[in-house]
Amino acid sequence: MITQTMQSKESKESKENSKISFANAFLKQNASKLNEIQNANSQTLARSEAL
């Protein structure tokens, strides 16, 4: 019984860790996209100021 309870807890923790890993990957991807947009906006701003 104790082993089954431990396995159940480990399974829940594993699922939770998978969700957290997915969320972290998603956030990193979004941060990267935002960075690209920010860089593009900075370049656009620099060009418009040069005109």
PDBQT receptor file of N, H, CA, C and O in Angstrom, charges set to zero:
ATOM      1  N   MET A   1       0.826  -1.205   0.000  1.00  0.00    +0.000 N 
ATOM      2  CA  MET A   1       0.000   0.000   0.000  1.00  0.00    +0.000 C 
ATOM      3  C   MET A   1       0.865   1.263   0.000  1.00  0.00    +0.000 C 
ATOM      4  O   MET A   1       0.611   2.204  -0.752  1.00  0.00    +0.000 OA
ATOM      5  N   ILE A   2       1.886   1.265   0.852  1.00  0.00    +0.000 N 
ATOM      6  H   ILE A   2       2.093   0.501   1.462  1.00  0.00    +0.000 HD
ATOM      7  CA  ILE A   2       2.771   2.433   0.929  1.00  0.00    +0.000 C 
ATOM      8  C   ILE A   2       3.486   2.643  -0.405  1.00  0.00    +0.000 C 
ATOM      9  O   ILE A   2       3.618   3.774  -0.873  1.00  0.00    +0.000 OA
ATOM     10  N   THR A   3       3.947   1.545  -1.015  1.00  0.00    +0.000 N 
ATOM     11  H   THR A   3       3.840   0.626  -0.634  1.00  0.00    +0.000 HD
ATOM     12  CA  THR A   3       4.638   1.638  -2.302  1.00  0.00    +0.000 C 
ATOM     13  C   THR A   3       3.720   2.220  -3.369  1.00  0.00    +0.000 C 
ATOM     14  O   THR A   3       4.140   3.052  -4.173  1.00  0.00    +0.000 OA
ATOM     15  N   GLN A   4       2.468   1.779  -3.373  1.00  0.00    +0.000 N 
ATOM     16  H   GLN A   4       2.127   1.103  -2.720  1.00  0.00    +0.000 HD
ATOM     17  CA  GLN A   4       1.499   2.268  -4.350  1.00  0.00    +0.000 C 
ATOM     18  C   GLN A   4       1.258   3.771  -4.154  1.00  0.00    +0.000 C 
ATOM     19  O   GLN A   4       1.176   4.528  -5.122  1.00  0.00    +0.000 OA
ATOM     20  N   THR A   5       1.148   4.183  -2.902  1.00  0.00    +0.000 N 
ATOM     21  H   THR A   5       1.215   3.568  -2.116  1.00  0.00    +0.000 HD
ATOM     22  CA  THR A   5       0.943   5.601  -2.595  1.00  0.00    +0.000 C 
ATOM     23  C   THR A   5       2.149   6.427  -3.037  1.00  0.00    +0.000 C 
ATOM     24  O   THR A   5       1.995   7.518  -3.586  1.00  0.00    +0.000 OA
ATOM     25  N   MET A   6       3.340   5.903  -2.797  1.00  0.00    +0.000 N 
ATOM     26  H   MET A   6       3.465   5.017  -2.352  1.00  0.00    +0.000 HD
ATOM     27  CA  MET A   6       4.566   6.594  -3.214  1.00  0.00    +0.000 C 
ATOM     28  C   MET A   6       4.623   6.716  -4.733  1.00  0.00    +0.000 C 
ATOM     29  O   MET A   6       4.978   7.768  -5.266  1.00  0.00    +0.000 OA
ATOM     30  N   GLN A   7       4.270   5.633  -5.427  1.00  0.00    +0.000 N 
ATOM     31  H   GLN A   7       3.981   4.779  -4.994  1.00  0.00    +0.000 HD
ATOM     32  CA  GLN A   7       4.292   5.646  -6.892  1.00  0.00    +0.000 C 
ATOM     33  C   GLN A   7       3.282   6.650  -7.427  1.00  0.00    +0.000 C 
ATOM     34  O   GLN A   7       3.559   7.364  -8.391  1.00  0.00    +0.000 OA
ATOM     35  N   SER A   8       2.105   6.704  -6.796  1.00  0.00    +0.000 N 
ATOM     36  H   SER A   8       1.880   6.124  -6.013  1.00  0.00    +0.000 HD
ATOM     37  CA  SER A   8       1.074   7.654  -7.199  1.00  0.00    +0.000 C 
ATOM     38  C   SER A   8       1.569   9.088  -7.015  1.00  0.00    +0.000 C 
ATOM     39  O   SER A   8       1.366   9.941  -7.879  1.00  0.00    +0.000 OA
ATOM     40  N   LYS A   9       2.217   9.340  -5.887  1.00  0.00    +0.000 N 
ATOM     41  H   LYS A   9       2.382   8.648  -5.185  1.00  0.00    +0.000 HD
ATOM     42  CA  LYS A   9       2.761  10.678  -5.608  1.00  0.00    +0.000 C 
ATOM     43  C   LYS A   9       3.851  11.033  -6.617  1.00  0.00    +0.000 C 
ATOM     44  O   LYS A   9       3.891  12.151  -7.130  1.00  0.00    +0.000 OA
ATOM     45  N   GLU A  10       4.731  10.074  -6.896  1.00  0.00    +0.000 N 
ATOM     46  H   GLU A  10       4.698   9.166  -6.479  1.00  0.00    +0.000 HD
ATOM     47  CA  GLU A  10       5.806  10.310  -7.868  1.00  0.00    +0.000 C 
ATOM     48  C   GLU A  10       5.242  10.556  -9.259  1.00  0.00    +0.000 C 
ATOM     49  O   GLU A  10       5.754  11.388 -10.008  1.00  0.00    +0.000 OA
ATOM     50  N   SER A  11       4.184   9.828  -9.601  1.00  0.00    +0.000 N 
ATOM     51  H   SER A  11       3.768   9.152  -8.993  1.00  0.00    +0.000 HD
ATOM     52  CA  SER A  11       3.544  10.009 -10.901  1.00  0.00    +0.000 C 
ATOM     53  C   SER A  11       2.947  11.411 -11.017  1.00  0.00    +0.000 C 
ATOM     54  O   SER A  11       3.088  12.072 -12.046  1.00  0.00    +0.000 OA
ATOM     55  N   LYS A  12       2.278  11.858  -9.951  1.00  0.00    +0.000 N 
ATOM     56  H   LYS A  12       2.163  11.322  -9.115  1.00  0.00    +0.000 HD
ATOM     57  CA  LYS A  12       1.703  13.213  -9.948  1.00  0.00    +0.000 C 
ATOM     58  C   LYS A  12       2.799  14.266 -10.052  1.00  0.00    +0.000 C 
ATOM     59  O   LYS A  12       2.663  15.248 -10.781  1.00  0.00    +0.000 OA
ATOM     60  N   GLU A  13       3.884  14.051  -9.318  1.00  0.00    +0.000 N 
ATOM     61  H   GLU A  13       3.995  13.253  -8.726  1.00  0.00    +0.000 HD
ATOM     62  CA  GLU A  13       5.001  15.006  -9.362  1.00  0.00    +0.000 C 
ATOM     63  C   GLU A  13       5.636  15.031 -10.745  1.00  0.00    +0.000 C 
ATOM     64  O   GLU A  13       6.025  16.089 -11.240  1.00  0.00    +0.000 OA
ATOM     65  N   SER A  14       5.736  13.865 -11.360  1.00  0.00    +0.000 N 
ATOM     66  H   SER A  14       5.419  13.006 -10.958  1.00  0.00    +0.000 HD
ATOM     67  CA  SER A  14       6.310  13.779 -12.700  1.00  0.00    +0.000 C 
ATOM     68  C   SER A  14       5.441  14.532 -13.710  1.00  0.00    +0.000 C 
ATOM     69  O   SER A  14       5.952  15.257 -14.564  1.00  0.00    +0.000 OA
ATOM     70  N   LYS A  15       4.122  14.349 -13.602  1.00  0.00    +0.000 N 
ATOM     71  H   LYS A  15       3.707  13.760 -12.909  1.00  0.00    +0.000 HD
ATOM     72  CA  LYS A  15       3.197  15.066 -14.496  1.00  0.00    +0.000 C 
ATOM     73  C   LYS A  15       3.294  16.570 -14.272  1.00  0.00    +0.000 C 
ATOM     74  O   LYS A  15       3.295  17.356 -15.219  1.00  0.00    +0.000 OA
ATOM     75  N   GLU A  16       3.375  16.953 -12.999  1.00  0.00    +0.000 N 
ATOM     76  H   GLU A  16       3.374  16.314 -12.229  1.00  0.00    +0.000 HD
ATOM     77  CA  GLU A  16       3.489  18.376 -12.662  1.00  0.00    +0.000 C 
ATOM     78  C   GLU A  16       4.789  18.955 -13.226  1.00  0.00    +0.000 C 
ATOM     79  O   GLU A  16       4.796  20.059 -13.770  1.00  0.00    +0.000 OA
ATOM     80  N   ASN A  17       5.878  18.211 -13.096  1.00  0.00    +0.000 N 
ATOM     81  H   ASN A  17       5.872  17.313 -12.654  1.00  0.00    +0.000 HD
ATOM     82  CA  ASN A  17       7.165  18.660 -13.634  1.00  0.00    +0.000 C 
ATOM     83  C   ASN A  17       7.119  18.789 -15.147  1.00  0.00    +0.000 C 
ATOM     84  O   ASN A  17       7.720  19.700 -15.717  1.00  0.00    +0.000 OA
ATOM     85  N   SER A  18       6.402  17.874 -15.801  1.00  0.00    +0.000 N 
ATOM     86  H   SER A  18       5.914  17.134 -15.338  1.00  0.00    +0.000 HD
ATOM     87  CA  SER A  18       6.256  17.951 -17.256  1.00  0.00    +0.000 C 
ATOM     88  C   SER A  18       5.508  19.219 -17.656  1.00  0.00    +0.000 C 
ATOM     89  O   SER A  18       5.876  19.894 -18.617  1.00  0.00    +0.000 OA
ATOM     90  N   LYS A  19       4.453  19.531 -16.904  1.00  0.00    +0.000 N 
ATOM     91  H   LYS A  19       4.154  18.983 -16.123  1.00  0.00    +0.000 HD
ATOM     92  CA  LYS A  19       3.683  20.751 -17.184  1.00  0.00    +0.000 C 
ATOM     93  C   LYS A  19       4.550  21.990 -16.985  1.00  0.00    +0.000 C 
ATOM     94  O   LYS A  19       4.505  22.930 -17.779  1.00  0.00    +0.000 OA
ATOM     95  N   ILE A  20       5.336  21.977 -15.917  1.00  0.00    +0.000 N 
ATOM     96  H   ILE A  20       5.372  21.213 -15.272  1.00  0.00    +0.000 HD
ATOM     97  CA  ILE A  20       6.212  23.115 -15.626  1.00  0.00    +0.000 C 
ATOM     98  C   ILE A  20       7.272  23.267 -16.716  1.00  0.00    +0.000 C 
ATOM     99  O   ILE A  20       7.563  24.380 -17.155  1.00  0.00    +0.000 OA
ATOM    100  N   SER A  21       7.841  22.153 -17.146  1.00  0.00    +0.000 N 
ATOM    101  H   SER A  21       7.605  21.250 -16.789  1.00  0.00    +0.000 HD
ATOM    102  CA  SER A  21       8.849  22.191 -18.214  1.00  0.00    +0.000 C 
ATOM    103  C   SER A  21       8.255  22.753 -19.498  1.00  0.00    +0.000 C 
ATOM    104  O   SER A  21       8.879  23.564 -20.181  1.00  0.00    +0.000 OA
ATOM    105  N   PHE A  22       7.036  22.311 -19.822  1.00  0.00    +0.000 N 
ATOM    106  H   PHE A  22       6.528  21.651 -19.267  1.00  0.00    +0.000 HD
ATOM    107  CA  PHE A  22       6.358  22.810 -21.018  1.00  0.00    +0.000 C 
ATOM    108  C   PHE A  22       6.113  24.311 -20.902  1.00  0.00    +0.000 C 
ATOM    109  O   PHE A  22       6.364  25.063 -21.844  1.00  0.00    +0.000 OA
ATOM    110  N   ALA A  23       5.623  24.743 -19.740  1.00  0.00    +0.000 N 
ATOM    111  H   ALA A  23       5.419  24.132 -18.975  1.00  0.00    +0.000 HD
ATOM    112  CA  ALA A  23       5.350  26.165 -19.524  1.00  0.00    +0.000 C 
ATOM    113  C   ALA A  23       6.631  26.987 -19.637  1.00  0.00    +0.000 C 
ATOM    114  O   ALA A  23       6.628  28.067 -20.229  1.00  0.00    +0.000 OA
ATOM    115  N   ASN A  24       7.721  26.480 -19.074  1.00  0.00    +0.000 N 
ATOM    116  H   ASN A  24       7.724  25.603 -18.593  1.00  0.00    +0.000 HD
ATOM    117  CA  ASN A  24       9.007  27.187 -19.150  1.00  0.00    +0.000 C 
ATOM    118  C   ASN A  24       9.487  27.308 -20.587  1.00  0.00    +0.000 C 
ATOM    119  O   ASN A  24       9.977  28.361 -20.995  1.00  0.00    +0.000 OA
ATOM    120  N   ALA A  25       9.347  26.230 -21.359  1.00  0.00    +0.000 N 
ATOM    121  H   ALA A  25       8.949  25.375 -21.028  1.00  0.00    +0.000 HD
ATOM    122  CA  ALA A  25       9.758  26.264 -22.767  1.00  0.00    +0.000 C 
ATOM    123  C   ALA A  25       8.913  27.283 -23.531  1.00  0.00    +0.000 C 
ATOM    124  O   ALA A  25       9.427  28.027 -24.366  1.00  0.00    +0.000 OA
ATOM    125  N   PHE A  26       7.614  27.309 -23.236  1.00  0.00    +0.000 N 
ATOM    126  H   PHE A  26       7.197  26.704 -22.557  1.00  0.00    +0.000 HD
ATOM    127  CA  PHE A  26       6.698  28.244 -23.880  1.00  0.00    +0.000 C 
ATOM    128  C   PHE A  26       7.082  29.689 -23.550  1.00  0.00    +0.000 C 
ATOM    129  O   PHE A  26       7.108  30.547 -24.432  1.00  0.00    +0.000 OA
ATOM    130  N   LEU A  27       7.380  29.948 -22.277  1.00  0.00    +0.000 N 
ATOM    131  H   LEU A  27       7.359  29.251 -21.561  1.00  0.00    +0.000 HD
ATOM    132  CA  LEU A  27       7.778  31.293 -21.860  1.00  0.00    +0.000 C 
ATOM    133  C   LEU A  27       9.089  31.727 -22.512  1.00  0.00    +0.000 C 
ATOM    134  O   LEU A  27       9.227  32.873 -22.939  1.00  0.00    +0.000 OA
ATOM    135  N   LYS A  28      10.052  30.801 -22.586  1.00  0.00    +0.000 N 
ATOM    136  H   LYS A  28       9.939  29.870 -22.239  1.00  0.00    +0.000 HD
ATOM    137  CA  LYS A  28      11.332  31.126 -23.224  1.00  0.00    +0.000 C 
ATOM    138  C   LYS A  28      11.135  31.456 -24.698  1.00  0.00    +0.000 C 
ATOM    139  O   LYS A  28      11.749  32.383 -25.227  1.00  0.00    +0.000 OA
ATOM    140  N   GLN A  29      10.266  30.683 -25.356  1.00  0.00    +0.000 N 
ATOM    141  H   GLN A  29       9.767  29.931 -24.927  1.00  0.00    +0.000 HD
ATOM    142  CA  GLN A  29       9.981  30.923 -26.772  1.00  0.00    +0.000 C 
ATOM    143  C   GLN A  29       9.339  32.301 -26.951  1.00  0.00    +0.000 C 
ATOM    144  O   GLN A  29       9.702  33.051 -27.857  1.00  0.00    +0.000 OA
ATOM    145  N   ASN A  30       8.380  32.627 -26.076  1.00  0.00    +0.000 N 
ATOM    146  H   ASN A  30       8.085  32.018 -25.339  1.00  0.00    +0.000 HD
ATOM    147  CA  ASN A  30       7.727  33.935 -26.162  1.00  0.00    +0.000 C 
ATOM    148  C   ASN A  30       8.704  35.071 -25.884  1.00  0.00    +0.000 C 
ATOM    149  O   ASN A  30       8.649  36.111 -26.541  1.00  0.00    +0.000 OA
ATOM    150  N   ALA A  31       9.591  34.880 -24.920  1.00  0.00    +0.000 N 
ATOM    151  H   ALA A  31       9.635  34.035 -24.387  1.00  0.00    +0.000 HD
ATOM    152  CA  ALA A  31      10.589  35.901 -24.610  1.00  0.00    +0.000 C 
ATOM    153  C   ALA A  31      11.497  36.126 -25.813  1.00  0.00    +0.000 C 
ATOM    154  O   ALA A  31      11.868  37.260 -26.118  1.00  0.00    +0.000 OA
ATOM    155  N   SER A  32      11.851  35.047 -26.488  1.00  0.00    +0.000 N 
ATOM    156  H   SER A  32      11.550  34.126 -26.240  1.00  0.00    +0.000 HD
ATOM    157  CA  SER A  32      12.702  35.141 -27.669  1.00  0.00    +0.000 C 
ATOM    158  C   SER A  32      11.988  35.902 -28.789  1.00  0.00    +0.000 C 
ATOM    159  O   SER A  32      12.587  36.749 -29.451  1.00  0.00    +0.000 OA
ATOM    160  N   LYS A  33      10.704  35.593 -28.995  1.00  0.00    +0.000 N 
ATOM    161  H   LYS A  33      10.218  34.905 -28.457  1.00  0.00    +0.000 HD
ATOM    162  CA  LYS A  33       9.925  36.292 -30.023  1.00  0.00    +0.000 C 
ATOM    163  C   LYS A  33       9.798  37.775 -29.694  1.00  0.00    +0.000 C 
ATOM    164  O   LYS A  33       9.927  38.628 -30.573  1.00  0.00    +0.000 OA
ATOM    165  N   LEU A  34       9.542  38.078 -28.416  1.00  0.00    +0.000 N 
ATOM    166  H   LEU A  34       9.437  37.385 -27.702  1.00  0.00    +0.000 HD
ATOM    167  CA  LEU A  34       9.441  39.479 -28.000  1.00  0.00    +0.000 C 
ATOM    168  C   LEU A  34      10.750  40.219 -28.237  1.00  0.00    +0.000 C 
ATOM    169  O   LEU A  34      10.755  41.380 -28.645  1.00  0.00    +0.000 OA
ATOM    170  N   ASN A  35      11.853  39.537 -27.978  1.00  0.00    +0.000 N 
ATOM    171  H   ASN A  35      11.849  38.594 -27.647  1.00  0.00    +0.000 HD
ATOM    172  CA  ASN A  35      13.169  40.122 -28.205  1.00  0.00    +0.000 C 
ATOM    173  C   ASN A  35      13.370  40.450 -29.682  1.00  0.00    +0.000 C 
ATOM    174  O   ASN A  35      13.881  41.516 -30.025  1.00  0.00    +0.000 OA
ATOM    175  N   GLU A  36      12.964  39.529 -30.551  1.00  0.00    +0.000 N 
ATOM    176  H   GLU A  36      12.548  38.663 -30.273  1.00  0.00    +0.000 HD
ATOM    177  CA  GLU A  36      13.071  39.766 -32.000  1.00  0.00    +0.000 C 
ATOM    178  C   GLU A  36      12.238  40.972 -32.414  1.00  0.00    +0.000 C 
ATOM    179  O   GLU A  36      12.689  41.811 -33.194  1.00  0.00    +0.000 OA
ATOM    180  N   ILE A  37      11.017  41.052 -31.886  1.00  0.00    +0.000 N 
ATOM    181  H   ILE A  37      10.650  40.371 -31.252  1.00  0.00    +0.000 HD
ATOM    182  CA  ILE A  37      10.131  42.176 -32.210  1.00  0.00    +0.000 C 
ATOM    183  C   ILE A  37      10.726  43.489 -31.713  1.00  0.00    +0.000 C 
ATOM    184  O   ILE A  37      10.688  44.506 -32.404  1.00  0.00    +0.000 OA
ATOM    185  N   GLN A  38      11.274  43.445 -30.505  1.00  0.00    +0.000 N 
ATOM    186  H   GLN A  38      11.304  42.618 -29.943  1.00  0.00    +0.000 HD
ATOM    187  CA  GLN A  38      11.894  44.638 -29.923  1.00  0.00    +0.000 C 
ATOM    188  C   GLN A  38      13.069  45.107 -30.784  1.00  0.00    +0.000 C 
ATOM    189  O   GLN A  38      13.223  46.302 -31.034  1.00  0.00    +0.000 OA
ATOM    190  N   ASN A  39      13.890  44.166 -31.232  1.00  0.00    +0.000 N 
ATOM    191  H   ASN A  39      13.765  43.195 -31.030  1.00  0.00    +0.000 HD
ATOM    192  CA  ASN A  39      15.024  44.514 -32.092  1.00  0.00    +0.000 C 
ATOM    193  C   ASN A  39      14.556  45.111 -33.411  1.00  0.00    +0.000 C 
ATOM    194  O   ASN A  39      15.111  46.101 -33.888  1.00  0.00    +0.000 OA
ATOM    195  N   ALA A  40      13.528  44.498 -33.996  1.00  0.00    +0.000 N 
ATOM    196  H   ALA A  40      13.077  43.694 -33.608  1.00  0.00    +0.000 HD
ATOM    197  CA  ALA A  40      12.988  45.014 -35.256  1.00  0.00    +0.000 C 
ATOM    198  C   ALA A  40      12.426  46.419 -35.058  1.00  0.00    +0.000 C 
ATOM    199  O   ALA A  40      12.616  47.290 -35.907  1.00  0.00    +0.000 OA
ATOM    200  N   ASN A  41      11.736  46.643 -33.942  1.00  0.00    +0.000 N 
ATOM    201  H   ASN A  41      11.581  45.936 -33.252  1.00  0.00    +0.000 HD
ATOM    202  CA  ASN A  41      11.181  47.968 -33.656  1.00  0.00    +0.000 C 
ATOM    203  C   ASN A  41      12.282  49.003 -33.461  1.00  0.00    +0.000 C 
ATOM    204  O   ASN A  41      12.156  50.144 -33.904  1.00  0.00    +0.000 OA
ATOM    205  N   SER A  42      13.352  48.605 -32.802  1.00  0.00    +0.000 N 
ATOM    206  H   SER A  42      13.455  47.678 -32.442  1.00  0.00    +0.000 HD
ATOM    207  CA  SER A  42      14.478  49.520 -32.593  1.00  0.00    +0.000 C 
ATOM    208  C   SER A  42      15.105  49.916 -33.924  1.00  0.00    +0.000 C 
ATOM    209  O   SER A  42      15.459  51.077 -34.132  1.00  0.00    +0.000 OA
ATOM    210  N   GLN A  43      15.241  48.943 -34.823  1.00  0.00    +0.000 N 
ATOM    211  H   GLN A  43      14.954  48.000 -34.654  1.00  0.00    +0.000 HD
ATOM    212  CA  GLN A  43      15.812  49.224 -36.144  1.00  0.00    +0.000 C 
ATOM    213  C   GLN A  43      14.899  50.152 -36.934  1.00  0.00    +0.000 C 
ATOM    214  O   GLN A  43      15.366  51.074 -37.603  1.00  0.00    +0.000 OA
ATOM    215  N   THR A  44      13.593  49.903 -36.853  1.00  0.00    +0.000 N 
ATOM    216  H   THR A  44      13.214  49.154 -36.310  1.00  0.00    +0.000 HD
ATOM    217  CA  THR A  44      12.624  50.755 -37.552  1.00  0.00    +0.000 C 
ATOM    218  C   THR A  44      12.682  52.179 -37.010  1.00  0.00    +0.000 C 
ATOM    219  O   THR A  44      12.658  53.148 -37.769  1.00  0.00    +0.000 OA
ATOM    220  N   LEU A  45      12.758  52.289 -35.692  1.00  0.00    +0.000 N 
ATOM    221  H   LEU A  45      12.777  51.502 -35.075  1.00  0.00    +0.000 HD
ATOM    222  CA  LEU A  45      12.835  53.602 -35.057  1.00  0.00    +0.000 C 
ATOM    223  C   LEU A  45      14.107  54.333 -35.486  1.00  0.00    +0.000 C 
ATOM    224  O   LEU A  45      14.069  55.523 -35.796  1.00  0.00    +0.000 OA
ATOM    225  N   ALA A  46      15.217  53.626 -35.501  1.00  0.00    +0.000 N 
ATOM    226  H   ALA A  46      15.248  52.659 -35.249  1.00  0.00    +0.000 HD
ATOM    227  CA  ALA A  46      16.491  54.235 -35.901  1.00  0.00    +0.000 C 
ATOM    228  C   ALA A  46      16.427  54.716 -37.349  1.00  0.00    +0.000 C 
ATOM    229  O   ALA A  46      16.938  55.787 -37.677  1.00  0.00    +0.000 OA
ATOM    230  N   ARG A  47      15.801  53.921 -38.207  1.00  0.00    +0.000 N 
ATOM    231  H   ARG A  47      15.386  53.051 -37.940  1.00  0.00    +0.000 HD
ATOM    232  CA  ARG A  47      15.677  54.321 -39.622  1.00  0.00    +0.000 C 
ATOM    233  C   ARG A  47      14.781  55.551 -39.770  1.00  0.00    +0.000 C 
ATOM    234  O   ARG A  47      15.095  56.468 -40.529  1.00  0.00    +0.000 OA
ATOM    235  N   SER A  48      13.670  55.563 -39.045  1.00  0.00    +0.000 N 
ATOM    236  H   SER A  48      13.415  54.818 -38.428  1.00  0.00    +0.000 HD
ATOM    237  CA  SER A  48      12.750  56.698 -39.170  1.00  0.00    +0.000 C 
ATOM    238  C   SER A  48      13.365  57.977 -38.600  1.00  0.00    +0.000 C 
ATOM    239  O   SER A  48      13.098  59.073 -39.093  1.00  0.00    +0.000 OA
ATOM    240  N   GLU A  49      14.190  57.831 -37.557  1.00  0.00    +0.000 N 
ATOM    241  H   GLU A  49      14.406  56.940 -37.157  1.00  0.00    +0.000 HD
ATOM    242  CA  GLU A  49      14.862  59.008 -37.004  1.00  0.00    +0.000 C 
ATOM    243  C   GLU A  49      15.935  59.523 -37.952  1.00  0.00    +0.000 C 
ATOM    244  O   GLU A  49      16.254  60.712 -37.950  1.00  0.00    +0.000 OA
ATOM    245  N   ALA A  50      16.491  58.626 -38.762  1.00  0.00    +0.000 N 
ATOM    246  H   ALA A  50      16.231  57.660 -38.763  1.00  0.00    +0.000 HD
ATOM    247  CA  ALA A  50      17.542  59.017 -39.701  1.00  0.00    +0.000 C 
ATOM    248  C   ALA A  50      16.966  59.779 -40.894  1.00  0.00    +0.000 C 
ATOM    249  O   ALA A  50      17.683  60.507 -41.580  1.00  0.00    +0.000 OA
ATOM    250  N   LEU A  51      15.668  59.605 -41.135  1.00  0.00    +0.000 N 
ATOM    251  H   LEU A  51      15.085  59.013 -40.578  1.00  0.00    +0.000 HD
ATOM    252  CA  LEU A  51      15.059  60.271 -42.306  1.00  0.00    +0.000 C 
ATOM    253  C   LEU A  51      14.862  61.761 -42.096  1.00  0.00    +0.000 C 
ATOM    254  O   LEU A  51      14.364  62.449 -42.986  1.00  0.00    +0.000 OA
TER     255      LEU A  51
